[in-house]
């Protein structure tokens, strides 16, 4: 047992509760079943000793790295700090988050499940109606018979296994409650045995004890068990093995589309410069491609296909790979000449030969190496009260960027994990007033190379009043962490303004 405990502690953070579970059980035996503890204390003590010896190196490593690596967003302690929002709220005097998390987690078996796509369809309870009834019936029977060590152990096991989901976000997480997974399936078994005993007790008044009574008991348990298994199978098998893996968000979380792209590129020696659509467009997609890509000569540029597109001018167009999710916006799709599927969910496209022919704004270069080529209205929906404006850029020189370390997502408290380069875009009205702001950079600047071009779509909300008709766009570059802006480069090579004002014509 000590060996299994140590292996669990090395495997997942939530398993840190297992020693606490055993300590509570030992305390229970000391208070309620002391003779039982006298018979088994040597084995229990040996298990704790083996666990302590094997886990000691892990404890030392955690202690040594706690002050630095946790602050960098690396390691188990950083992850715990990152997720423990209900506990932080409780510490600040607000118990509502913790209470809501407890209610949500307790309902994961019968009402609403894990809200994330990572392990199953969001909001899907672990059991159907029958399974939920059996689980809570098993919990009730275990509470009723708590004086028996096995039932007390099950109750404490379930409670301790659910505790990480009580005190962290999101509630009802299948990953955070992994310690409770075995006992969650044992509780329906407890209920089935209890049903069998109830049937045996009621049939014994009419039928003599013996074979007929045992047969009735087994038949009752068997019928309920078959109904339980069949109802779960009918509800879950197709959705879990077919529907869930095909969803775009699931493929994004497990980087399945990036793997398909890497496998394709490993066979297509001719491709070197490529553009890859990315839902997260950050370090983790870069790492996923690097892990599976066996060709160091391939240079992928990452962009978010709903808002941006990367391409390179020249005789040989840079191929654009689009994953199943997110789908490209209409404007991005119109910028691609066509494509073919390389798998069920991934397609490769060719950019149109001239993407900037309709842009007529003079070029403006910023000090960090980016050049603004143009900006023009793309779509203005009066009824929807929206304005979409495309800006086009060129990487004129190797980009000067602040350091961007890899940080866990979501990041630990007080740890910045956002971009260090963004475009600020302010839509102005006729009187020079700011109608709306849409800041952002929907390409990964760390993947861009000199000569690359990219366009991105800025979306603004405006009112339908005449005074709010857009007349100009103010554009610039800044560091979202510090707020510092990059200046433009003047005609004499000196520092220019921090912003560029572009008059807007009628949308096309």
C-alpha positions as CSV (number, residue, x, y, z in Angstrom):
1,X,0.0,0.0,0.0
2,X,2.9,2.4,0.8
3,X,4.3,1.8,-2.7
4,X,0.9,2.7,-4.3
5,X,0.5,5.8,-2.1
6,X,3.9,7.0,-3.2
7,X,3.2,6.4,-6.9
8,X,-0.1,8.3,-6.5
9,X,1.7,11.3,-4.9
10,X,4.1,11.4,-7.8
11,X,1.3,11.2,-10.4
12,X,-1.2,14.0,-9.6
13,X,-1.5,17.0,-7.2
14,X,-4.9,15.9,-5.9
15,X,-3.4,12.7,-4.6
16,X,-1.8,14.7,-1.8
17,X,-5.1,14.1,0.1
18,X,-4.6,10.4,0.2
19,X,-2.3,10.4,3.3
20,X,-4.8,12.7,5.0
21,X,-7.5,10.2,4.2
22,X,-5.6,7.4,5.8
23,X,-4.7,9.5,8.9
24,X,-8.4,10.2,9.4
25,X,-9.3,6.6,9.0
26,X,-6.6,5.6,11.5
27,X,-8.1,8.2,13.9
28,X,-11.5,6.7,13.4
29,X,-10.3,3.2,14.2
30,X,-8.6,4.5,17.3
31,X,-11.8,6.1,18.5
32,X,-14.4,3.5,17.4
33,X,-12.5,0.2,16.7
34,X,-9.4,0.1,18.8
35,X,-9.0,-3.7,18.8
36,X,-9.0,-3.6,15.0
37,X,-6.3,-1.0,15.0
38,X,-4.2,-3.1,17.5
39,X,-4.3,-6.0,15.1
40,X,-3.2,-4.0,12.0
41,X,-1.1,-1.0,13.2
42,X,2.1,-2.6,12.1
43,X,1.0,-2.9,8.5
44,X,-0.4,0.6,8.5
45,X,2.8,2.0,10.0
46,X,4.9,0.1,7.5
47,X,2.8,1.6,4.6
48,X,3.4,5.1,5.9
49,X,7.1,4.5,6.3
50,X,7.5,3.2,2.8
51,X,5.5,6.1,1.4
52,X,7.5,8.7,3.4
53,X,10.9,7.3,2.2
54,X,9.8,7.1,-1.4
55,X,8.2,10.6,-1.5
56,X,10.9,12.4,0.4
57,X,12.9,13.4,-2.8
58,X,9.7,14.9,-4.3
59,X,9.1,16.9,-1.1
60,X,12.6,18.2,-1.1
61,X,12.4,19.2,-4.8
62,X,9.1,21.0,-4.2
63,X,10.4,22.9,-1.2
64,X,13.6,24.0,-3.1
65,X,11.7,25.2,-6.1
66,X,8.7,26.7,-4.3
67,X,9.8,30.3,-4.0
68,X,11.0,30.8,-7.6
69,X,9.4,28.3,-10.0
70,X,5.9,28.8,-8.5
71,X,6.2,32.5,-9.2
72,X,7.1,31.7,-12.8
73,X,3.9,29.7,-13.2
74,X,5.7,26.3,-13.2
75,X,5.0,23.3,-11.0
76,X,2.3,21.9,-8.8
77,X,2.3,24.7,-6.2
78,X,1.7,27.3,-8.9
79,X,-1.2,25.2,-10.3
80,X,-2.8,25.0,-6.9
81,X,-2.4,28.7,-6.3
82,X,-3.9,29.4,-9.7
83,X,-7.0,27.3,-9.1
84,X,-7.8,28.0,-5.5
85,X,-10.2,31.0,-6.1
86,X,-12.9,29.9,-3.7
87,X,-10.4,29.6,-0.9
88,X,-9.0,33.0,-1.6
89,X,-12.5,34.4,-1.6
90,X,-13.2,32.7,1.7
91,X,-10.1,34.2,3.2
92,X,-11.3,37.6,2.1
93,X,-14.6,37.0,3.9
94,X,-16.7,35.8,1.0
95,X,-18.0,32.2,1.5
96,X,-20.4,32.3,-1.5
97,X,-17.9,31.1,-4.0
98,X,-17.0,28.1,-1.9
99,X,-20.7,27.2,-1.2
100,X,-21.6,27.5,-4.9
101,X,-18.6,25.3,-5.8
102,X,-19.7,22.6,-3.2
103,X,-23.2,22.6,-4.6
104,X,-22.0,22.4,-8.2
105,X,-19.5,19.6,-7.4
106,X,-22.1,17.5,-5.5
107,X,-24.4,17.8,-8.5
108,X,-21.8,16.5,-11.0
109,X,-23.1,12.9,-10.5
110,X,-26.7,13.6,-11.4
111,X,-27.4,17.2,-12.5
112,X,-24.5,18.9,-14.3
113,X,-21.0,17.7,-14.8
114,X,-17.6,19.2,-15.6
115,X,-18.1,22.5,-17.5
116,X,-14.9,22.0,-19.6
117,X,-14.3,20.1,-22.8
118,X,-11.1,18.5,-21.6
119,X,-12.5,15.1,-20.5
120,X,-16.1,15.0,-21.7
121,X,-19.0,16.9,-23.2
122,X,-19.4,20.0,-20.9
123,X,-22.2,19.9,-18.3
124,X,-22.7,16.2,-18.8
125,X,-23.5,14.4,-15.4
126,X,-21.3,11.3,-14.7
127,X,-24.4,9.1,-14.4
128,X,-27.9,9.1,-15.8
129,X,-31.0,9.2,-13.7
130,X,-30.7,5.6,-12.5
131,X,-27.0,5.9,-11.8
132,X,-27.4,9.1,-9.9
133,X,-30.1,7.5,-7.7
134,X,-27.9,4.4,-7.0
135,X,-24.9,6.6,-6.1
136,X,-26.8,8.7,-3.6
137,X,-28.6,5.7,-2.2
138,X,-25.1,4.1,-1.7
139,X,-24.0,7.3,0.1
140,X,-27.0,7.2,2.3
141,X,-26.5,3.6,3.2
142,X,-22.8,4.2,4.0
143,X,-23.8,7.1,6.3
144,X,-26.4,5.0,8.0
145,X,-23.8,2.2,8.6
146,X,-20.9,4.5,9.4
147,X,-19.9,2.4,12.5
148,X,-18.7,-0.3,10.1
149,X,-15.1,0.6,9.1
150,X,-15.6,-0.2,5.4
151,X,-18.6,2.2,5.1
152,X,-16.9,5.0,7.1
153,X,-13.8,4.6,4.8
154,X,-16.0,5.0,1.7
155,X,-17.6,8.2,3.0
156,X,-14.3,9.8,4.0
157,X,-12.8,8.7,0.7
158,X,-15.6,10.3,-1.3
159,X,-15.5,13.5,0.7
160,X,-11.7,13.8,0.5
161,X,-11.8,13.0,-3.3
162,X,-14.3,15.8,-3.9
163,X,-12.5,18.4,-1.8
164,X,-10.1,19.6,-4.5
165,X,-13.1,20.5,-6.7
166,X,-14.9,22.2,-3.7
167,X,-12.0,24.6,-3.2
168,X,-10.8,25.2,-6.8
169,X,-12.1,26.2,-10.2
170,X,-13.8,25.0,-12.2
171,X,-16.2,23.2,-9.8
172,X,-17.1,19.6,-10.7
173,X,-13.9,19.1,-12.6
174,X,-13.3,15.5,-13.5
175,X,-9.6,16.0,-13.3
176,X,-9.6,17.5,-9.8
177,X,-11.9,14.8,-8.5
178,X,-9.8,11.9,-9.8
179,X,-9.2,10.6,-6.3
180,X,-13.0,10.1,-5.9
181,X,-13.3,8.3,-9.2
182,X,-13.1,4.7,-7.8
183,X,-15.4,5.3,-4.9
184,X,-17.9,7.0,-7.2
185,X,-18.4,3.7,-8.9
186,X,-18.3,1.7,-5.7
187,X,-21.3,3.7,-4.2
188,X,-23.8,2.3,-6.8
189,X,-22.5,-1.2,-5.9
190,X,-23.2,-0.5,-2.3
191,X,-26.7,0.5,-3.2
192,X,-27.1,-2.7,-5.3
193,X,-26.0,-4.9,-2.4
194,X,-28.4,-3.0,-0.1
195,X,-31.3,-3.6,-2.6
196,X,-30.4,-7.3,-2.7
197,X,-30.5,-7.5,1.1
198,X,-33.8,-5.6,1.3
199,X,-35.3,-8.1,-1.2
200,X,-33.9,-11.0,0.8
201,X,-35.4,-9.7,4.0
202,X,-38.8,-9.2,2.4
203,X,-38.9,-12.5,0.6
204,X,-37.9,-14.5,3.6
205,X,-41.3,-13.9,5.2
206,X,-43.0,-15.8,2.3
207,X,-40.3,-18.2,1.2
208,X,-38.2,-20.4,3.4
209,X,-34.6,-19.2,3.7
210,X,-32.2,-20.9,1.3
211,X,-31.9,-21.3,-2.4
212,X,-35.1,-19.4,-3.3
213,X,-34.2,-16.4,-1.2
214,X,-30.7,-16.2,-2.6
215,X,-32.1,-16.5,-6.1
216,X,-34.5,-13.7,-5.6
217,X,-31.7,-11.5,-4.2
218,X,-29.4,-12.3,-7.1
219,X,-32.2,-11.7,-9.6
220,X,-33.0,-8.3,-8.1
221,X,-29.4,-7.2,-8.1
222,X,-28.9,-8.5,-11.6
223,X,-31.9,-6.7,-13.0
224,X,-30.9,-3.3,-11.5
225,X,-27.2,-3.9,-12.5
226,X,-28.2,-4.6,-16.1
227,X,-30.4,-1.6,-16.2
228,X,-27.7,0.6,-14.7
229,X,-25.0,-0.6,-17.1
230,X,-27.3,-0.5,-20.2
231,X,-28.6,3.0,-19.4
232,X,-25.1,4.4,-19.0
233,X,-23.9,2.6,-22.2
234,X,-26.9,3.9,-24.2
235,X,-26.3,7.4,-22.9
236,X,-22.5,7.6,-23.0
237,X,-20.8,5.3,-25.5
238,X,-21.6,7.0,-28.8
239,X,-21.2,10.5,-27.3
240,X,-17.9,9.8,-25.6
241,X,-16.2,7.7,-28.3
242,X,-17.6,9.5,-31.4
243,X,-19.2,12.9,-30.7
244,X,-16.8,14.3,-28.2
245,X,-13.5,13.5,-30.0
246,X,-14.8,15.2,-33.2
247,X,-15.6,18.5,-31.5
248,X,-13.3,21.3,-32.5
249,X,-12.6,22.5,-29.0
250,X,-11.5,19.0,-28.0
251,X,-9.2,18.8,-30.9
252,X,-7.8,22.2,-29.9
253,X,-7.2,21.2,-26.3
254,X,-5.4,18.1,-27.3
255,X,-3.6,19.8,-30.3
256,X,-4.9,17.0,-32.5
257,X,-5.0,19.3,-35.6
258,X,-1.5,20.5,-35.0
259,X,-0.4,16.9,-34.9
260,X,-2.1,16.2,-38.2
261,X,-0.4,19.2,-39.8
262,X,3.0,18.1,-38.4
263,X,2.5,14.6,-39.8
264,X,1.6,16.0,-43.2
265,X,4.6,18.3,-43.3
266,X,6.9,15.4,-42.3
267,X,6.0,13.8,-45.6
268,X,5.9,17.0,-47.8
269,X,9.5,18.0,-48.1
270,X,8.8,20.9,-50.3
271,X,7.0,23.0,-47.6
272,X,9.2,25.3,-45.4
273,X,7.4,28.6,-44.8
274,X,3.8,27.9,-43.7
275,X,1.0,29.7,-41.9
276,X,-1.1,27.7,-39.3
277,X,-4.4,28.7,-37.9
278,X,-4.3,28.6,-34.1
279,X,-7.2,29.0,-31.6
280,X,-4.8,29.8,-28.7
281,X,-2.0,31.3,-30.8
282,X,0.5,31.1,-28.0
283,X,3.5,29.1,-26.8
284,X,1.6,25.8,-26.4
285,X,0.6,25.6,-30.0
286,X,4.2,26.3,-31.0
287,X,5.4,23.6,-28.6
288,X,2.8,21.1,-30.0
289,X,4.0,21.7,-33.5
290,X,7.7,21.4,-32.5
291,X,7.1,18.1,-30.6
292,X,5.6,16.4,-33.7
293,X,7.5,18.2,-36.4
294,X,10.6,16.2,-37.5
295,X,11.8,19.0,-39.8
296,X,13.8,21.9,-38.3
297,X,13.7,23.7,-41.6
298,X,9.9,24.3,-41.4
299,X,9.0,27.8,-40.0
300,X,5.3,27.9,-39.0
301,X,3.6,31.3,-38.5
302,X,0.6,31.2,-36.1
303,X,-2.5,33.3,-36.6
304,X,-6.1,33.3,-35.3
305,X,-8.2,32.6,-38.5
306,X,-11.3,34.5,-37.1
307,X,-9.4,37.7,-37.0
308,X,-6.1,37.5,-39.0
309,X,-4.2,35.9,-41.9
310,X,-0.4,35.6,-42.5
311,X,1.1,35.3,-46.0
312,X,4.3,36.1,-47.9
313,X,4.6,37.9,-51.2
314,X,6.5,36.0,-54.0
315,X,6.2,33.5,-56.8
316,X,5.7,30.6,-54.4
317,X,2.8,31.4,-52.1
318,X,3.0,30.4,-48.5
319,X,0.5,27.6,-47.8
320,X,-2.1,28.3,-45.1
321,X,-3.3,25.4,-42.9
322,X,-6.7,25.8,-41.2
323,X,-7.7,23.5,-38.3
324,X,-11.3,22.4,-37.7
325,X,-11.7,25.1,-35.0
326,X,-11.8,28.0,-35.0
327,X,-13.4,28.5,-38.4
328,X,-12.1,31.5,-40.5
329,X,-14.3,34.6,-40.8
330,X,-15.8,35.4,-44.2
331,X,-13.2,38.1,-44.9
332,X,-10.3,35.7,-44.2
333,X,-11.9,33.0,-46.2
334,X,-12.4,35.4,-49.1
335,X,-8.6,36.1,-49.0
336,X,-7.8,32.4,-49.7
337,X,-7.9,31.2,-53.3
338,X,-8.9,27.6,-52.5
339,X,-7.9,24.6,-50.6
340,X,-8.0,20.8,-50.1
341,X,-8.4,18.6,-47.1
342,X,-5.4,16.8,-45.7
343,X,-7.6,15.1,-43.0
344,X,-11.2,15.2,-41.8
345,X,-10.7,18.4,-39.8
346,X,-7.6,20.1,-41.4
347,X,-7.4,21.8,-44.8
348,X,-4.5,23.6,-46.7
349,X,-5.1,26.7,-48.7
350,X,-3.3,29.2,-51.0
351,X,-3.6,32.9,-50.4
352,X,-4.8,35.1,-53.2
353,X,-2.0,36.6,-55.3
354,X,-2.6,40.2,-54.3
355,X,-4.2,40.8,-50.9
356,X,-3.3,44.5,-50.6
357,X,-4.4,45.8,-54.0
358,X,-7.3,47.7,-52.6
359,X,-5.2,49.4,-49.8
360,X,-4.0,52.8,-50.7
361,X,-2.7,54.2,-47.4
362,X,0.9,55.3,-47.3
363,X,3.3,53.0,-45.5
364,X,4.3,53.8,-42.0
365,X,7.1,51.9,-40.2
366,X,7.4,51.6,-36.4
367,X,10.6,51.4,-34.5
368,X,10.2,47.8,-33.6
369,X,10.3,46.7,-37.3
370,X,6.6,46.5,-38.2
371,X,5.2,48.5,-41.1
372,X,1.6,49.5,-41.4
373,X,0.7,49.1,-45.1
374,X,-3.0,50.1,-45.1
375,X,-6.3,50.2,-43.4
376,X,-9.8,50.2,-44.9
377,X,-13.4,49.6,-43.9
378,X,-14.4,46.1,-44.6
379,X,-18.0,46.0,-43.5
380,X,-20.4,48.5,-41.9
381,X,-23.7,47.1,-40.7
382,X,-26.1,49.9,-39.8
383,X,-28.7,47.5,-38.4
384,X,-26.1,45.6,-36.4
385,X,-24.4,48.8,-35.5
386,X,-21.0,47.4,-36.3
387,X,-17.9,48.4,-38.3
388,X,-15.2,46.1,-39.4
389,X,-11.8,47.5,-40.5
390,X,-8.9,45.6,-42.0
391,X,-5.3,46.6,-41.2
392,X,-2.5,45.2,-43.3
393,X,1.1,44.9,-42.0
394,X,4.6,43.9,-43.1
395,X,7.5,42.7,-41.1
396,X,10.2,45.0,-42.4
397,X,13.0,44.0,-40.0
398,X,13.5,41.4,-37.3
399,X,11.0,42.3,-34.6
400,X,12.3,43.8,-31.4
401,X,10.1,42.2,-28.7
402,X,10.3,42.0,-24.9
403,X,10.9,38.6,-23.3
404,X,7.9,36.3,-23.5
405,X,8.4,33.4,-21.1
406,X,6.2,30.3,-21.2
407,X,3.7,30.5,-18.4
408,X,0.9,28.1,-17.4
409,X,-2.6,28.7,-18.7
410,X,-4.5,30.0,-16.9
411,X,-1.7,31.8,-15.1
412,X,-1.1,31.8,-11.4
413,X,-2.2,35.0,-9.4
414,X,-0.1,38.1,-10.1
415,X,1.7,36.4,-13.0
416,X,1.4,38.1,-16.4
417,X,0.9,35.7,-19.2
418,X,-0.5,38.0,-21.9
419,X,1.1,39.3,-25.1
420,X,3.9,41.9,-25.1
421,X,2.9,43.4,-28.4
422,X,-0.5,44.5,-29.6
423,X,-2.2,46.9,-32.0
424,X,-4.3,49.7,-30.5
425,X,-7.1,50.7,-32.8
426,X,-9.5,53.6,-32.0
427,X,-12.4,54.4,-34.2
428,X,-13.1,58.2,-34.3
429,X,-16.3,60.0,-35.2
430,X,-16.7,63.2,-37.2
431,X,-16.0,65.4,-34.2
432,X,-12.9,63.5,-33.3
433,X,-14.6,61.6,-30.5
434,X,-13.7,58.0,-29.8
435,X,-16.6,55.7,-30.8
436,X,-15.0,52.4,-29.8
437,X,-11.7,50.6,-29.2
438,X,-10.6,47.2,-30.4
439,X,-7.1,46.5,-29.4
440,X,-5.3,43.2,-30.1
441,X,-2.8,41.3,-32.2
442,X,-4.1,38.1,-33.7
443,X,-0.9,36.7,-35.0
444,X,2.0,35.3,-32.9
445,X,4.8,37.8,-33.3
446,X,7.4,35.3,-32.2
447,X,6.8,33.2,-35.3
448,X,6.9,36.1,-37.8
449,X,9.9,36.6,-40.1
450,X,11.1,39.6,-42.1
451,X,9.1,39.9,-45.3
452,X,6.0,38.3,-43.8
453,X,2.7,40.2,-44.2
454,X,-0.4,39.8,-42.2
455,X,-3.9,41.4,-42.1
456,X,-6.2,41.5,-39.1
457,X,-9.8,42.5,-38.6
458,X,-10.8,45.1,-36.0
459,X,-14.4,45.1,-35.0
460,X,-16.2,48.1,-33.5
461,X,-19.6,48.9,-32.1
462,X,-21.2,52.2,-33.1
463,X,-24.6,53.7,-32.6
464,X,-27.0,54.5,-35.5
465,X,-26.9,58.3,-34.8
466,X,-25.6,60.5,-37.5
467,X,-23.0,62.1,-35.2
468,X,-21.5,58.7,-34.7
469,X,-20.6,58.0,-38.3
470,X,-16.9,56.8,-38.3
471,X,-14.5,59.1,-40.0
472,X,-11.0,58.0,-39.0
473,X,-9.0,55.2,-37.5
474,X,-6.2,55.8,-35.0
475,X,-3.6,52.9,-35.0
476,X,-0.4,52.2,-33.1
477,X,1.6,49.6,-31.3
478,X,2.1,49.1,-27.6
479,X,3.2,46.6,-24.9
480,X,0.0,45.5,-23.0
481,X,2.0,44.7,-19.9
482,X,3.7,48.1,-19.5
483,X,1.5,50.3,-21.7
484,X,4.6,51.6,-23.5
485,X,4.0,52.6,-27.1
486,X,6.4,52.2,-30.0
487,X,7.1,55.3,-32.1
488,X,7.0,55.5,-35.8
489,X,10.2,56.2,-37.8
490,X,10.3,59.6,-39.3
491,X,11.4,60.5,-42.9
492,X,14.8,61.5,-41.5
493,X,15.1,58.2,-39.6
494,X,14.4,59.8,-36.3
495,X,11.6,59.1,-33.9
496,X,8.1,60.0,-35.0
497,X,4.7,59.9,-33.5
498,X,3.2,57.2,-31.3
499,X,0.1,56.8,-33.5
500,X,-1.1,57.0,-37.1
501,X,-4.4,58.6,-38.0
502,X,-6.1,57.1,-41.2
503,X,-9.2,58.8,-42.8
504,X,-11.8,56.3,-43.6
505,X,-13.8,56.1,-46.9
506,X,-17.0,54.3,-47.5
507,X,-17.0,50.5,-46.7
508,X,-16.8,48.2,-49.6
